């Protein structure tokens, strides 16, 4: 199997994979609730929140969909700021709730500008929410969520701030409570270091109260209604059956193991390792004459986007690395699909030796000085 150096799903540590080979356990019962609740506590620690966190079978997009459909009513005004492919997806998801979406678009090769969001809030003071992407995975740009949250909170403390942290959770600084984030969606298969299969949503007390206040007849989903998940997590059945649906228990166990390994390494050390690996990769790329897709100061430490060499199709480069070096990278989207490739270097399994192997394979593809 190839070494996964894509933005997700990522390479998984052997210890995490081993958990998934164990016999299947039920998604209810006292023993399961202990594992479930401990995994939730680890996620709260990572989100840096005292609020509720929910694990849902599905993808990161499901987590965003759940957060949006639970928080926003049809007809409400929601400001969506986007600067890339996944920002476009958030726009589509929020539009599907029936909300009146005000779109604030930025150049995909630049971070979101908090001043643009402030201007939109001035124009639409009745907005019920703001939705943004933290790490725009299509480009590698880390958007200034802290500054955006400060603006939202200063404009109107009742506005709900929804953040797509599908890629960034565990891979970049994210302080949900301290920054004033209300709904924060993520997924198991990226910087958390687990297999795909779980969408995650963290919810502030402000957002939880808003969702609980919505009458049952105004809720337009059964599955993606966080008020229902809250009922199961806190009601009488929580000690035996804390979720409304069957959980993929092997994936939850794998996520639990990955989180334990992350905290055993230390979140600060994990972040520092990401910085070292990113620096080594980007220095090596610069030595070979590669150009980063966006300035490094705007790019996250867990994902690098790079222009292919002049005259080289990025798809051809991707396929050659897979065939000759057994390393899988990926390309960009839309008009940049043949011009830009992306390298994911996140999770516990990717180490400096993997960065060296990739650089060596790239040197073989385009020798230095050619």
N, C-alpha and C positions, 0 to 999 in steps of 0.2 A: 504494500500500500504506500502511496506517496506521502511525503512529509507535507502536512497542511500548513502553508504559510499564507493563508487567505484571511479576510476579515471575519470569517465565521462560516460554518463551524470550524473550530480551531483544533489543533492537535491536543489530545487529552493525555494526562499523565497515566502511566500504567496502574498506579494505585487507584485511580478513579475508575478506569476500565474494569479492574478486578471486581469492584463492588457490583457492577452490572451483571457479572457472571454468577452471582449468588441466586439461590432459589427465590422465586417471586414471593413477596409478602403482601398481605392484604392492606388496603388503604383505610382501614378502620381498626379499632381496638386500642387498648391501653398502651401496648408496646409501640404501635405505630404513632400514636399521638405524641409520645415522648420524642421520637425522631422528627416528626413534623414541626413540633413547637420549638425544638432546638434549632432546626434549620431556619425557621422564621426569626429567631433571636439573632442568629448569625447574620442574616440579611439586614435586620434592623441596625446592627452594628456597622455593617458596610455602608448602608444608606446614610448612616448617622441620623437616625430618626427614632423617636419614641412612639411614632404613629404605627398604624397597622400596615402589615405587608401581606400580600396574597400571592400564592403560587397557583398558576392556572395551566392546565395541560394545553400546550400550543406554542406559538412563536412570539417573538417580540412584537410583531404587528398585531397579534391578538391582544397583547397587553395594552398597547396604545388604544386599540379599538375599545377595549373594556373600560379604560380610564375615561375616554372621550364620551362614550355612550352613557356611562354612569354619572358623569358630571354635568353634561350640557344638554339643555332642552331644545327641541325644535323651535326655531324662531329667535333664540338668543343670539347675541352677537359675540363671536369669538375671533380674536386676532391670531392669525397663523403667520409666523415669520419663517421664511425658508430660503436657503441658499444652496440647494442641492437636491439630488434625487430622492433622498429620504425625507427631506422637508416637503417635497411634493407629495409624498405618500401621507404624511401627517395631514396635509391640506385635504387630501381625498378622504381620509378617515373622518376628520372633523366635519366635512361637508356631508358625509353619510349619516351623521346624527340628526340632520335637519336644521342645524344651526346656520345662522347667517354669517358666513365666513368673510372676514376682511383679510386679504392677503397682502403681506409685506414681503416683497421679494428683494433679494440681494444678489449680486454677482456671485456665481458659484465658486469663484476663486478668491473670495474675500469672506471674512467672518461677518456674521450679522452685526449690524450697527444698533446698539441700544437706543440711540437717539431716534431712529426710525420707528421703533416700537413706542417710544414716548410720544411721538407725533401722532401715531395711530390712536393711542389711548386718549390724547387730547381731543381728537376728532370724534371718537366714539366713547364718551365717558360712561355709557351704560353697558359697556362690554362685560360679559359674564366670565370671560376667560382669555388667556393667552397661551398659545401652544408653540413650542420651539424644540429643535433638535440640539442636544448637547454636542455630540461628536457626529458630524456629517460624514458618514462612512463612505460616501461616494467620492470624497476628495481628501479626507483626513483632517479637515479643519475642525478645531475645537472652538465652539462658539462661546462667547463670554456670558455664561448663564448667571454667574453671580451678579454682574452688573445689570443684566436684564431683570433679574428678580428684585434687585433694589429699586428699580424704576417702577415695576408693577406694584410692589408693596407701598411705595411712596404715593402713587397715583390714587390707589383705592385698595384698601386692605381686604375688601370682599371679593376681589377678582381672583379666580382660581388660575394658578400657573401650572400648566401641564408640560412636563419635560420628557422627551424621548432620550433616555439614557441607555438604550439597548446595547450599544457598544461601549460606552464610557464607564459604566458602573464597574468598579474594581480596577479600572485602568487610568483614571484621571481623578483629580480632586473633585469631590461632590459632597456637599454638606446640606442635606435636604432641610433639616429644621433650622439651622443657622442662617441659611440663605432665604428661607421662606418659600420653598417649593411645595406645592399642594398635591400633585399627582406625578409620580415618577415611574416610568415604565422601563423594564429591562428584559433580559432573557438569559438563559442558562449557558448558551453555547459560545460566548465571546470572552470577555476578560475574566469572567468568573471561572473559566477553566473546566466546564462540565459539558456533557453532550447536549445536543438540541432536544427540545421537548417541553420546556417550561417557560411561560411568560410570567413576568413578575411585575407587580404594581404595589408601590408604597403610597400611602394616603395620609395626608395631614388631618388633624381633628377638624379643621375648617371645612375641608372637602368632605370628610365623613359626615359631618352634620348636614351639609347641603344635600348629600345623597339620601340620607335617612329622612329628610324632610319631604322628599318627593313622594307624592301619593302613589300607591301601587298602579293605579290606572294610567299614570303618566310615564311609567317605565316601559321602554320599548324593546326589551330583550329579557330573556330568562337567564341565559348562560352568562352574558357579559354585563350583568347587573351586580355591582360590588356590594350593594345593600344586601343582596341575597347571600353573598359570600361572607359578609360580616355577620349575618344571622347565624350561619353555620359555625363560624369561628368563635362566637361568644355565647351562643344559646346553650340550652341544657344538654344537647347532643355533642357539644364540643369535646367533652372528655372521652368520647368514643368515635365520633365521625365528624371531624372538623371542617369538611369541605362538602359542597353540594354534589360533586361528581366523582367518578372513579379517577384516582390519581395514578400517573405512571410511576409507581413506587421505585423501580430501579433507577429512574432518572433523578428522583428526589434524593435517593441515597447517594447517587453519584455527585449531585450538587452539594450535599452535606459534606462529603469527603473533600471535594474541591475547596469548599470554603474553609474547612478545618486546616487544610494544607496552606491556603493563602494566609490565614492568621498565624499559623505556626512559623511561616517565613517572616511574617510581619508586613503589614500593609505599607509602611514607609519603605522597607527594604524592597518589596515587590515593585513599588513605584520607582525607586532608585535604579533597580535592575532594568526596568523598561527604558529609563533614560539612558543608561549605559549602552544597552543594545541598539537603541535608535541612533545614538551618536556614532557607534561603530559602523552600523549599516550605512548611514548617510555620508560619513567620511569616506567609506569605501566606494560608494557610488560616485561621489565627487571626484575621487582619484581617477575613476574610469571615464569621466566626462559626462556622466548622467546629470540631468537637470530635474530638480524637484518640481512637481506640478504646482505647488503653492509654497510660499516662503516658509521656511522651517519654524519661524517664530509663531506661526498660526497653526502648525500641524501638531497632532497628538503624538505621544511617545509610543503608541501601540500600533500605529498604522502609518505606512509611508507610501505616498503616491508619486510616481516618477514618469517623466516623459521617456518613451522608447527612443533609442538612438535615431538620428535622421535617416530616413529611408527604410526603417525597420517597422514592420507591422507588430503592434503589441500582442496581437493574438498569436502570431508566429513565435514570438519570444516566449510567451506562456507555454505553448505546445512543445517547444524545443526543450525547455527546462523540465517539463513533465517527462518527456521521452528520454532525455539523456541524463538527467540528474535525479529523477524521481522526486522532484519538488513541485508542489502545486502553488502557483500564485494566481492572481486574477487581473482582469483589466478594468478600466473605468466604464462609464455608461455613455450611451447616446453618441454624440458626435466625437467624443474622446475615446471611444471603445478601441479603436485601432491605434491610438497615439499614446495612451497612458496605461501603465500597469500599476497595480497596488499590491503591497506586501503587508500581511498581518503578522505582527510579532507580539502576541499577547498570550496570557494564561501561564500556567506553571510549567508546561512541557517545553516551550521554546527557550533554548539557552543560547549562549554566545557561539557555541560550536555550530548551531544551525544557521546563524547569521554568516559565519565564515563559509559554510558549505554553499549558501546561496551566492555570496560574493564570488566564490571560486567558479561556480557554474556560469555566472554572468560574464566573468573574464573569459571563459572559454567561448561564450557566444559572441562577445565583442571584445577582442583582446585590447589591453590598454594601449592607447596611442594610435588605434586604428582609425 
